[in-house]
């Protein structure tokens, strides 16, 4: 649930928050891209490479957890 305070903080610091997320080193290393940013929410995408797959050919759990984090 987003509060009025969340909205105010988001609007006041939007550029700073966005830059921190865009510049996050591990996310950049994995190739994640920020696609949406809102008060208390964010969306990112990642196109998995072959080295991100497990022995079953599906995305490794560590990659999924990293994206969620």
C-alpha positions as CSV (number, residue, x, y, z in Angstrom):
1,X,0.0,0.0,0.0
2,X,1.4,3.4,-1.0
3,X,1.0,6.2,1.5
4,X,0.9,10.0,0.9
5,X,4.4,10.1,2.4
6,X,5.7,7.5,-0.1
7,X,4.3,9.7,-2.9
8,X,6.0,12.8,-1.5
9,X,9.3,11.2,-1.1
10,X,9.1,9.6,-4.5
11,X,8.3,12.9,-6.2
12,X,11.0,14.8,-4.2
13,X,13.8,12.3,-4.9
14,X,12.7,10.7,-8.1
15,X,15.9,11.4,-10.1
16,X,18.2,10.4,-7.3
17,X,16.2,7.1,-6.7
18,X,16.2,6.3,-10.4
19,X,20.0,7.0,-10.7
20,X,20.8,4.7,-7.8
21,X,18.8,1.9,-9.4
22,X,20.2,2.5,-12.8
23,X,23.8,2.5,-11.5
24,X,23.5,-0.6,-9.2
25,X,26.6,-2.6,-10.1
26,X,25.4,-6.1,-9.7
27,X,22.2,-5.4,-11.6
28,X,24.3,-3.9,-14.4
29,X,26.6,-6.9,-14.4
30,X,23.6,-9.2,-14.9
31,X,22.2,-7.0,-17.6
32,X,19.1,-5.9,-15.7
33,X,17.2,-2.8,-17.0
34,X,14.9,-0.6,-15.0
35,X,11.6,-0.4,-16.9
36,X,9.3,1.4,-14.5
37,X,9.6,3.3,-11.3
38,X,6.7,4.5,-9.1
39,X,6.1,5.4,-5.4
40,X,7.1,2.2,-3.5
41,X,7.4,0.1,-6.7
42,X,9.9,-0.7,-9.4
43,X,10.0,-3.0,-12.4
44,X,13.0,-4.4,-14.1
45,X,13.7,-6.8,-16.9
46,X,16.5,-9.2,-17.7
47,X,17.1,-11.3,-20.8
48,X,18.8,-14.4,-19.6
49,X,22.0,-15.5,-21.2
50,X,23.0,-19.2,-21.6
51,X,25.3,-19.0,-18.6
52,X,22.2,-18.0,-16.4
53,X,20.5,-21.3,-17.1
54,X,20.6,-24.4,-14.9
55,X,21.1,-28.0,-15.9
56,X,17.4,-28.2,-16.9
57,X,17.7,-25.3,-19.3
58,X,15.6,-22.9,-17.1
59,X,16.7,-19.7,-15.5
60,X,18.7,-20.5,-12.3
61,X,17.0,-19.6,-9.1
62,X,19.9,-17.2,-8.1
63,X,19.1,-15.1,-11.2
64,X,15.4,-15.0,-10.3
65,X,16.2,-14.0,-6.7
66,X,18.7,-11.3,-7.9
67,X,16.0,-9.9,-10.2
68,X,13.5,-9.8,-7.3
69,X,16.1,-8.2,-5.0
